Amino acid sequence: MGRVVLVTGAARHLGGRFVRRIQRDPEVERVIAVDAVDPAHQLGAAEFVRADIRRPAIAKVLAEHEVDTVVHMDVTGTALGAGGRTSVKETNVIGTMQLLGACQKSPRIQRLVIKSSTSVYGSAPRDPAVFTETTAAKSLPSGGFAKDAVEVEGYVRGFARRRPDVAVCVLRFANILGPRVDSPLAEYLSLPVMPTVLGYDPRLQFVHEDDVIDVLRLAAHEPRRATLNSGTFNVAGDGVLLLSQCARRLGRPTVPVLLPAVTWVGTALRTVGITDFAPEQIRLLTHGRVVSTVQMREVLGFSPRYTTAETFADFAGSRGPGLLPPEMLAGAVDRLAGRLAPAATDSLHHGA
């Protein structure tokens, strides 16, 4: 008998891609794809079960299909269909609680993989240059998807204590980008003009959607070494990019905004449809975040195919040309920043 893998969030782009990929593995006998809405894409030979993980019925799905491996991908920052932020939070937090409760009661469950985020580290002025998996956040996220991810990981740690016989792997992904990725950051980077925080140029890391699928597949299988049975791993492409570099490579002008006006920027972005541009997203675009991937390479044994720069280049290519050629934009941004900086300083002195 082969493995029976249940994948949550199958109606989303990444969930659907993973479902189609994992079913091709020879050791996988069946794939059960679960979501609260019908997927708009094909799922291959997988069996789709329309179920809301926020409901206790998910336990019946695990039992009826004799599931032994769960890959929980329905932890996200964007709504699907008509759902809003409330629905997203309930699915992230309440859904995870229900799913873990069902897994705890199931004697067949052997492996659990959780799609998490490096946003659990937050973004603060005194952050370390590089976060490792054991680095505590200087300032815990106070809202949005980042706070959801912190709560989800807390419940997962509780589950791991109660079911030490289950191998639990938590993958903390850096900002996921690719030609078809839908996220608040991707929407921000797609704006014709990008508002930025005056005086800050944050360092950012990206991971390609193809690498996301590959590392999830690796984590879902039995490891080659016993030490890989459980663990938490940062996942990101090599290298970093400054936000200013991102804007130039996109060919999009930026509008520097004084830090006190950042709340207004967030409100404006939500007004134009970026629904989950929470304060944590703005902090990321102020202070940035860089994580170590040593454990990903040396313990998990995964090496991404795309660097951060290559990931961003693939994303940028899918968005089409910006308003300005990159060379012209670079000069314009530098001149604008040079003019705004003295004005900002003067206004702060007068305000004092």
NUBA-650085 format. One record per residue (C-alpha): residue number from 1; residue in three letters; x, y, z. Coordinates in steps of 0.25 Angstrom, whole numbers, plus 5000, padded with zeros to 4 digits. Example, Ala and Ser with C-alpha at 12.3 -4.5 7.8 and 13.67 -1.06 7.14 Angstrom:
+-----+-----+------+------+------+
|   k |   r |   xx |   yy |   zz |
+-----+-----+------+------+------+
|   1 | ala | 5049 | 4982 | 5031 |
|   2 | ser | 5055 | 4996 | 5029 |
+-----+-----+------+------+------+
//
This chain:
+-----+-----+------+------+------+
|   k |   r |   xx |   yy |   zz |
+-----+-----+------+------+------+
|   1 | met | 5000 | 5000 | 5000 |
|   2 | gly | 5005 | 5014 | 4996 |
|   3 | arg | 5004 | 5027 | 5004 |
|   4 | val | 4991 | 5034 | 5005 |
|   5 | val | 4993 | 5049 | 5005 |
|   6 | leu | 4983 | 5060 | 5008 |
|   7 | val | 4985 | 5074 | 5003 |
|   8 | thr | 4977 | 5086 | 5009 |
|   9 | gly | 4976 | 5099 | 5001 |
|  10 | ala | 4974 | 5091 | 4988 |
|  11 | ala | 4966 | 5102 | 4981 |
|  12 | arg | 4977 | 5112 | 4982 |
|  13 | his | 4988 | 5113 | 4971 |
|  14 | leu | 5000 | 5107 | 4979 |
|  15 | gly | 4991 | 5096 | 4986 |
|  16 | gly | 4986 | 5092 | 4972 |
|  17 | arg | 5000 | 5091 | 4967 |
|  18 | phe | 5005 | 5083 | 4979 |
|  19 | val | 4993 | 5073 | 4977 |
|  20 | arg | 4996 | 5071 | 4962 |
|  21 | arg | 5011 | 5069 | 4966 |
|  22 | ile | 5011 | 5060 | 4978 |
|  23 | gln | 5001 | 5050 | 4971 |
|  24 | arg | 5012 | 5046 | 4961 |
|  25 | asp | 5021 | 5041 | 4972 |
|  26 | pro | 5022 | 5026 | 4971 |
|  27 | glu | 5021 | 5024 | 4986 |
|  28 | val | 5008 | 5032 | 4987 |
|  29 | glu | 4996 | 5023 | 4985 |
|  30 | arg | 4985 | 5034 | 4986 |
|  31 | val | 4984 | 5049 | 4988 |
|  32 | ile | 4972 | 5055 | 4995 |
|  33 | ala | 4970 | 5070 | 4991 |
|  34 | val | 4962 | 5078 | 5001 |
|  35 | asp | 4956 | 5092 | 5000 |
|  36 | ala | 4943 | 5099 | 5004 |
|  37 | val | 4941 | 5104 | 4989 |
|  38 | asp | 4942 | 5096 | 4976 |
|  39 | pro | 4955 | 5098 | 4969 |
|  40 | ala | 4956 | 5106 | 4956 |
|  41 | his | 4968 | 5097 | 4951 |
|  42 | gln | 4970 | 5083 | 4949 |
|  43 | leu | 4975 | 5073 | 4960 |
|  44 | gly | 4979 | 5062 | 4951 |
|  45 | ala | 4975 | 5048 | 4957 |
|  46 | ala | 4973 | 5054 | 4971 |
|  47 | glu | 4960 | 5052 | 4978 |
|  48 | phe | 4954 | 5066 | 4982 |
|  49 | val | 4946 | 5067 | 4995 |
|  50 | arg | 4939 | 5079 | 4997 |
|  51 | ala | 4940 | 5082 | 5012 |
|  52 | asp | 4942 | 5093 | 5021 |
|  53 | ile | 4954 | 5091 | 5030 |
|  54 | arg | 4948 | 5100 | 5040 |
|  55 | arg | 4937 | 5089 | 5043 |
|  56 | pro | 4939 | 5076 | 5051 |
|  57 | ala | 4935 | 5068 | 5038 |
|  58 | ile | 4950 | 5069 | 5034 |
|  59 | ala | 4952 | 5058 | 5044 |
|  60 | lys | 4943 | 5049 | 5036 |
|  61 | val | 4950 | 5052 | 5023 |
|  62 | leu | 4963 | 5047 | 5030 |
|  63 | ala | 4957 | 5034 | 5035 |
|  64 | glu | 4949 | 5031 | 5022 |
|  65 | his | 4961 | 5032 | 5013 |
|  66 | glu | 4971 | 5026 | 5023 |
|  67 | val | 4980 | 5038 | 5021 |
|  68 | asp | 4995 | 5036 | 5027 |
|  69 | thr | 5001 | 5049 | 5022 |
|  70 | val | 4995 | 5063 | 5023 |
|  71 | val | 5001 | 5075 | 5016 |
|  72 | his | 4994 | 5088 | 5021 |
|  73 | met | 4995 | 5099 | 5011 |
|  74 | asp | 4982 | 5106 | 5014 |
|  75 | val | 4990 | 5117 | 5022 |
|  76 | thr | 4990 | 5129 | 5014 |
|  77 | gly | 4988 | 5145 | 5014 |
|  78 | thr | 4978 | 5146 | 5003 |
|  79 | ala | 4963 | 5143 | 5002 |
|  80 | leu | 4958 | 5133 | 4992 |
|  81 | gly | 4945 | 5137 | 4984 |
|  82 | ala | 4936 | 5146 | 4992 |
|  83 | gly | 4943 | 5144 | 5006 |
|  84 | gly | 4949 | 5155 | 5013 |
|  85 | arg | 4960 | 5157 | 5024 |
|  86 | thr | 4950 | 5151 | 5035 |
|  87 | ser | 4949 | 5138 | 5026 |
|  88 | val | 4964 | 5137 | 5024 |
|  89 | lys | 4967 | 5138 | 5038 |
|  90 | glu | 4957 | 5128 | 5042 |
|  91 | thr | 4962 | 5118 | 5032 |
|  92 | asn | 4976 | 5121 | 5036 |
|  93 | val | 4974 | 5120 | 5051 |
|  94 | ile | 4961 | 5112 | 5054 |
|  95 | gly | 4963 | 5103 | 5042 |
|  96 | thr | 4977 | 5099 | 5047 |
|  97 | met | 4972 | 5097 | 5061 |
|  98 | gln | 4961 | 5087 | 5055 |
|  99 | leu | 4971 | 5080 | 5046 |
| 100 | leu | 4981 | 5078 | 5057 |
| 101 | gly | 4970 | 5073 | 5066 |
| 102 | ala | 4966 | 5063 | 5055 |
| 103 | cys | 4980 | 5059 | 5053 |
| 104 | gln | 4982 | 5057 | 5068 |
| 105 | lys | 4970 | 5047 | 5068 |
| 106 | ser | 4975 | 5039 | 5056 |
| 107 | pro | 4984 | 5027 | 5059 |
| 108 | arg | 4988 | 5027 | 5044 |
| 109 | ile | 4995 | 5040 | 5043 |
| 110 | gln | 5010 | 5039 | 5042 |
| 111 | arg | 5014 | 5052 | 5036 |
| 112 | leu | 5009 | 5067 | 5036 |
| 113 | val | 5015 | 5078 | 5027 |
| 114 | ile | 5011 | 5092 | 5030 |
| 115 | lys | 5013 | 5104 | 5021 |
| 116 | ser | 5017 | 5116 | 5029 |
| 117 | ser | 5024 | 5129 | 5027 |
| 118 | thr | 5036 | 5136 | 5031 |
| 119 | ser | 5027 | 5147 | 5035 |
| 120 | val | 5026 | 5141 | 5049 |
| 121 | tyr | 5039 | 5148 | 5052 |
| 122 | gly | 5033 | 5162 | 5050 |
| 123 | ser | 5040 | 5174 | 5045 |
| 124 | ala | 5046 | 5184 | 5055 |
| 125 | pro | 5057 | 5194 | 5055 |
| 126 | arg | 5066 | 5186 | 5064 |
| 127 | asp | 5065 | 5173 | 5057 |
| 128 | pro | 5077 | 5164 | 5055 |
| 129 | ala | 5083 | 5165 | 5042 |
| 130 | val | 5079 | 5150 | 5039 |
| 131 | phe | 5068 | 5142 | 5046 |
| 132 | thr | 5071 | 5127 | 5049 |
| 133 | glu | 5060 | 5118 | 5052 |
| 134 | thr | 5062 | 5119 | 5067 |
| 135 | thr | 5063 | 5135 | 5067 |
| 136 | ala | 5052 | 5141 | 5076 |
| 137 | ala | 5044 | 5153 | 5069 |
| 138 | lys | 5048 | 5166 | 5075 |
| 139 | ser | 5033 | 5171 | 5073 |
| 140 | leu | 5023 | 5160 | 5070 |
| 141 | pro | 5013 | 5163 | 5059 |
| 142 | ser | 5001 | 5170 | 5064 |
| 143 | gly | 4991 | 5167 | 5052 |
| 144 | gly | 4989 | 5162 | 5038 |
| 145 | phe | 4994 | 5149 | 5032 |
| 146 | ala | 5007 | 5150 | 5041 |
| 147 | lys | 4999 | 5149 | 5054 |
| 148 | asp | 4991 | 5137 | 5048 |
| 149 | ala | 5004 | 5130 | 5045 |
| 150 | val | 5010 | 5132 | 5059 |
| 151 | glu | 4997 | 5126 | 5065 |
| 152 | val | 4997 | 5115 | 5055 |
| 153 | glu | 5011 | 5111 | 5059 |
| 154 | gly | 5007 | 5111 | 5073 |
| 155 | tyr | 4996 | 5101 | 5071 |
| 156 | val | 5006 | 5093 | 5063 |
| 157 | arg | 5016 | 5092 | 5074 |
| 158 | gly | 5005 | 5088 | 5084 |
| 159 | phe | 5001 | 5077 | 5074 |
| 160 | ala | 5015 | 5072 | 5073 |
| 161 | arg | 5016 | 5071 | 5088 |
| 162 | arg | 5003 | 5063 | 5089 |
| 163 | arg | 5007 | 5054 | 5077 |
| 164 | pro | 5022 | 5052 | 5078 |
| 165 | asp | 5020 | 5039 | 5068 |
| 166 | val | 5016 | 5049 | 5057 |
| 167 | ala | 5027 | 5055 | 5049 |
| 168 | val | 5024 | 5070 | 5048 |
| 169 | cys | 5031 | 5079 | 5038 |
| 170 | val | 5029 | 5094 | 5038 |
| 171 | leu | 5033 | 5102 | 5026 |
| 172 | arg | 5035 | 5117 | 5028 |
| 173 | phe | 5035 | 5123 | 5014 |
| 174 | ala | 5040 | 5136 | 5010 |
| 175 | asn | 5032 | 5145 | 5001 |
| 176 | ile | 5027 | 5135 | 4990 |
| 177 | leu | 5027 | 5141 | 4976 |
| 178 | gly | 5025 | 5135 | 4962 |
| 179 | pro | 5017 | 5138 | 4950 |
| 180 | arg | 5004 | 5134 | 4956 |
| 181 | val | 5006 | 5137 | 4971 |
| 182 | asp | 4994 | 5145 | 4977 |
| 183 | ser | 4999 | 5152 | 4990 |
| 184 | pro | 4998 | 5166 | 4996 |
| 185 | leu | 5013 | 5168 | 4993 |
| 186 | ala | 5011 | 5163 | 4979 |
| 187 | glu | 4999 | 5173 | 4977 |
| 188 | tyr | 5008 | 5184 | 4984 |
| 189 | leu | 5019 | 5181 | 4974 |
| 190 | ser | 5009 | 5182 | 4962 |
| 191 | leu | 5005 | 5196 | 4966 |
| 192 | pro | 5008 | 5206 | 4955 |
| 193 | val | 5014 | 5215 | 4965 |
| 194 | met | 5020 | 5209 | 4978 |
| 195 | pro | 5019 | 5217 | 4991 |
| 196 | thr | 5031 | 5215 | 5000 |
| 197 | val | 5036 | 5220 | 5014 |
| 198 | leu | 5045 | 5232 | 5013 |
| 199 | gly | 5059 | 5229 | 5018 |
| 200 | tyr | 5057 | 5214 | 5018 |
| 201 | asp | 5062 | 5203 | 5007 |
| 202 | pro | 5058 | 5190 | 5013 |
| 203 | arg | 5065 | 5177 | 5009 |
| 204 | leu | 5056 | 5166 | 5004 |
| 205 | gln | 5057 | 5151 | 5001 |
| 206 | phe | 5048 | 5144 | 4991 |
| 207 | val | 5045 | 5129 | 4988 |
| 208 | his | 5040 | 5124 | 4975 |
| 209 | glu | 5027 | 5117 | 4974 |
| 210 | asp | 5034 | 5105 | 4967 |
| 211 | asp | 5043 | 5104 | 4979 |
| 212 | val | 5031 | 5104 | 4988 |
| 213 | ile | 5025 | 5092 | 4981 |
| 214 | asp | 5039 | 5085 | 4982 |
| 215 | val | 5042 | 5087 | 4996 |
| 216 | leu | 5027 | 5083 | 5000 |
| 217 | arg | 5029 | 5070 | 4993 |
| 218 | leu | 5042 | 5067 | 5000 |
| 219 | ala | 5036 | 5070 | 5013 |
| 220 | ala | 5024 | 5061 | 5011 |
| 221 | his | 5032 | 5049 | 5008 |
| 222 | glu | 5040 | 5040 | 5018 |
| 223 | pro | 5053 | 5046 | 5020 |
| 224 | arg | 5066 | 5039 | 5016 |
| 225 | arg | 5072 | 5042 | 5030 |
| 226 | ala | 5065 | 5040 | 5044 |
| 227 | thr | 5069 | 5054 | 5048 |
| 228 | leu | 5059 | 5060 | 5037 |
| 229 | asn | 5046 | 5054 | 5043 |
| 230 | ser | 5043 | 5068 | 5049 |
| 231 | gly | 5047 | 5082 | 5050 |
| 232 | thr | 5045 | 5097 | 5046 |
| 233 | phe | 5052 | 5102 | 5033 |
| 234 | asn | 5054 | 5115 | 5027 |
| 235 | val | 5052 | 5115 | 5012 |
| 236 | ala | 5057 | 5126 | 5003 |
| 237 | gly | 5065 | 5128 | 4990 |
| 238 | asp | 5080 | 5132 | 4992 |
| 239 | gly | 5083 | 5146 | 4993 |
| 240 | val | 5075 | 5159 | 4996 |
| 241 | leu | 5069 | 5171 | 4988 |
| 242 | leu | 5067 | 5185 | 4993 |
| 243 | leu | 5053 | 5190 | 4991 |
| 244 | ser | 5059 | 5201 | 4982 |
| 245 | gln | 5065 | 5190 | 4973 |
| 246 | cys | 5052 | 5184 | 4972 |
| 247 | ala | 5045 | 5196 | 4967 |
| 248 | arg | 5056 | 5199 | 4957 |
| 249 | arg | 5056 | 5185 | 4951 |
| 250 | leu | 5041 | 5187 | 4950 |
| 251 | gly | 5042 | 5200 | 4943 |
| 252 | arg | 5032 | 5206 | 4953 |
| 253 | pro | 5034 | 5220 | 4960 |
| 254 | thr | 5034 | 5221 | 4975 |
| 255 | val | 5027 | 5232 | 4984 |
| 256 | pro | 5035 | 5233 | 4997 |
| 257 | val | 5025 | 5236 | 5009 |
| 258 | leu | 5029 | 5241 | 5023 |
| 259 | leu | 5028 | 5230 | 5033 |
| 260 | pro | 5017 | 5237 | 5041 |
| 261 | ala | 5008 | 5236 | 5028 |
| 262 | val | 5010 | 5221 | 5027 |
| 263 | thr | 4997 | 5218 | 5033 |
| 264 | trp | 4990 | 5226 | 5022 |
| 265 | val | 4998 | 5219 | 5011 |
| 266 | gly | 4993 | 5205 | 5017 |
| 267 | thr | 4979 | 5211 | 5016 |
| 268 | ala | 4981 | 5216 | 5002 |
| 269 | leu | 4986 | 5202 | 4998 |
| 270 | arg | 4974 | 5195 | 5004 |
| 271 | thr | 4965 | 5205 | 4997 |
| 272 | val | 4970 | 5201 | 4983 |
| 273 | gly | 4968 | 5186 | 4986 |
| 274 | ile | 4980 | 5181 | 4994 |
| 275 | thr | 4972 | 5175 | 5004 |
| 276 | asp | 4982 | 5170 | 5015 |
| 277 | phe | 4992 | 5181 | 5014 |
| 278 | ala | 4993 | 5181 | 5029 |
| 279 | pro | 5003 | 5189 | 5038 |
| 280 | glu | 5012 | 5177 | 5038 |
| 281 | gln | 5013 | 5178 | 5023 |
| 282 | ile | 5017 | 5193 | 5024 |
| 283 | arg | 5028 | 5189 | 5035 |
| 284 | leu | 5034 | 5179 | 5025 |
| 285 | leu | 5035 | 5190 | 5014 |
| 286 | thr | 5041 | 5199 | 5025 |
| 287 | his | 5051 | 5190 | 5032 |
| 288 | gly | 5052 | 5178 | 5023 |
| 289 | arg | 5055 | 5164 | 5027 |
| 290 | val | 5066 | 5154 | 5024 |
| 291 | val | 5066 | 5139 | 5029 |
| 292 | ser | 5077 | 5129 | 5029 |
| 293 | thr | 5075 | 5116 | 5021 |
| 294 | val | 5087 | 5108 | 5026 |
| 295 | gln | 5077 | 5098 | 5032 |
| 296 | met | 5069 | 5097 | 5019 |
| 297 | arg | 5082 | 5093 | 5012 |
| 298 | glu | 5089 | 5085 | 5022 |
| 299 | val | 5078 | 5078 | 5030 |
| 300 | leu | 5066 | 5077 | 5021 |
| 301 | gly | 5075 | 5075 | 5009 |
| 302 | phe | 5068 | 5085 | 5000 |
| 303 | ser | 5075 | 5095 | 4990 |
| 304 | pro | 5066 | 5105 | 4983 |
| 305 | arg | 5067 | 5105 | 4968 |
| 306 | tyr | 5064 | 5120 | 4968 |
| 307 | thr | 5072 | 5131 | 4975 |
| 308 | thr | 5065 | 5143 | 4981 |
| 309 | ala | 5069 | 5152 | 4969 |
| 310 | glu | 5065 | 5141 | 4959 |
| 311 | thr | 5051 | 5139 | 4966 |
| 312 | phe | 5049 | 5154 | 4965 |
| 313 | ala | 5053 | 5154 | 4950 |
| 314 | asp | 5043 | 5143 | 4947 |
| 315 | phe | 5032 | 5151 | 4954 |
| 316 | ala | 5036 | 5164 | 4948 |
| 317 | gly | 5035 | 5158 | 4934 |
| 318 | ser | 5021 | 5153 | 4936 |
| 319 | arg | 5016 | 5167 | 4940 |
| 320 | gly | 5021 | 5174 | 4927 |
| 321 | pro | 5029 | 5187 | 4925 |
| 322 | gly | 5027 | 5198 | 4935 |
| 323 | leu | 5024 | 5212 | 4933 |
| 324 | leu | 5039 | 5216 | 4931 |
| 325 | pro | 5052 | 5209 | 4926 |
| 326 | pro | 5060 | 5204 | 4938 |
| 327 | glu | 5072 | 5213 | 4934 |
| 328 | met | 5063 | 5226 | 4933 |
| 329 | leu | 5055 | 5222 | 4946 |
| 330 | ala | 5068 | 5220 | 4954 |
| 331 | gly | 5072 | 5235 | 4951 |
| 332 | ala | 5058 | 5240 | 4954 |
| 333 | val | 5057 | 5233 | 4967 |
| 334 | asp | 5071 | 5238 | 4972 |
| 335 | arg | 5068 | 5252 | 4968 |
| 336 | leu | 5054 | 5251 | 4975 |
| 337 | ala | 5060 | 5245 | 4988 |
| 338 | gly | 5071 | 5256 | 4988 |
| 339 | arg | 5060 | 5267 | 4987 |
| 340 | leu | 5051 | 5261 | 4998 |
| 341 | ala | 5061 | 5258 | 5008 |
| 342 | pro | 5065 | 5273 | 5012 |
| 343 | ala | 5050 | 5276 | 5011 |
| 344 | ala | 5046 | 5265 | 5021 |
| 345 | thr | 5057 | 5269 | 5030 |
| 346 | asp | 5053 | 5284 | 5030 |
| 347 | ser | 5038 | 5280 | 5033 |
| 348 | leu | 5043 | 5271 | 5045 |
| 349 | his | 5051 | 5283 | 5050 |
| 350 | his | 5039 | 5293 | 5049 |
| 351 | gly | 5030 | 5283 | 5055 |
| 352 | ala | 5039 | 5281 | 5067 |
+-----+-----+------+------+------+
//
